[in-house]
C-alpha cells in the first residue's frame, strides 16, 4: 500500500508499505478520512516540539474496522469509528488517575509514532470510538473538537460565566462550539478577518474582536459590562497572546493554555497573585471527552458541516499540502484516502 511520509521539514514523499498484520488486542482499520491539524502544519514547517523525522503524520482519523478479534466492547468489522490517537501506558501514575491524555509514557499517533496517512493501520481496540451514525468526515473531526472541548472542561466554565477564546484555528473552533453548547457568553478574538467572519456569519458567535485592535481591552470590557471574562482560553500557541492572558482574565479568573509554544513564556508574578489567577495547561483529551463530543455531533449540538473548506487526495499531499494550508480562508482541510 502507498502512504505519505514527512521526510524532513517541508518535504513529503510517497512510500510503499505492507498492509499491517493483526495483533492480539488490536484492530485493523481502513482509514477513509484524515483531518489536517495544526500539529501537522507545525511539523511540516519544522516548528513542532516532541517530534522526529521522518514521520507518517495523521492523528485525526475517520476509520472503518476491517479485522478485529472478539472483544468486550461489541466492536465488529464494518463499524465506523473515530480513533483516539493517544497511546498510553495504563499502569502509569497519570493513567491510574484517569488522565491517560497526559500519561508519562504517552505516544501520539502521527507525532511520536507513525500515524494514519496511509490506507491501513492497527490500533488498540480500546482506542476505537464507534459512531456508525456519523460520516467519515465527521469522524475525522472528532479528535480536534475533543482538544478544544477538553480545554473547556479544564476551565470548569459554567453557563453563567464569560469566556474569551483567543485563536480561531480548529482547536479554538472546537472550544468555541462546546462553550456555546453550555450557554455561556462566548467572546472570540483573532487577527484574521476571515476567521472572525466565519465565527460571526457561519457559526453565529455573538461577540468577535480583532485581537490586534488598539482598543481591544476596552472593547472586551464593554462586552463584559465593565469587567473582564472569568475564563480566558488561549489556542494560539503565540508567546505574545499567551503572556497577554494574565491581563485579560478577571480577578479570581482562570487561564487555560491549549496552544503549545516551543519556548518560554513570562508573566508578572505580583499581577498573578494580586488577581489570584489559576493557570492551567490542557493536553489532548480523555476517552469520556470523545464520547461527549460524538454525542454532541450526532444530536446536532455541534455542527461540523461548515468546518471543511479544503480537500485533497492522499497521493496529492506532497504537491498540494503547503499551498492548501497557506490559504487565508482555510478552516479545516480533509485528506481523502
Secondary structure, DSSP 8 states (H G I E B T S, - for coil): -EEEEEEETTEEEEEE-------TTEEEEEEEEEE--HHHHHHHTT--SS--SSB----EEEEEEEEE---TT---TT-EEEE--EE--TTSHHHHTT-GGG-TT-EEBTTTB--SSBSEEEEEGGGEEE-TTS-HHHHHHHHHHHHHHHHHHHHT--TTSEEEEE--SHHHHHHHHHHHHHT-EEEEEES-HHHHHHHHHTS--SEEEETT-TTHHHHHHHHTTTS-EEEEEE-S--HHHHHHHHHHEEEEEEEEE-S--SS-----HHHHHHHT-EEEE--S--HHHHHHHHHHHHTTSS--TTTEEEEEEGGGHHHHHHHHHT-TT-SEEEEE-
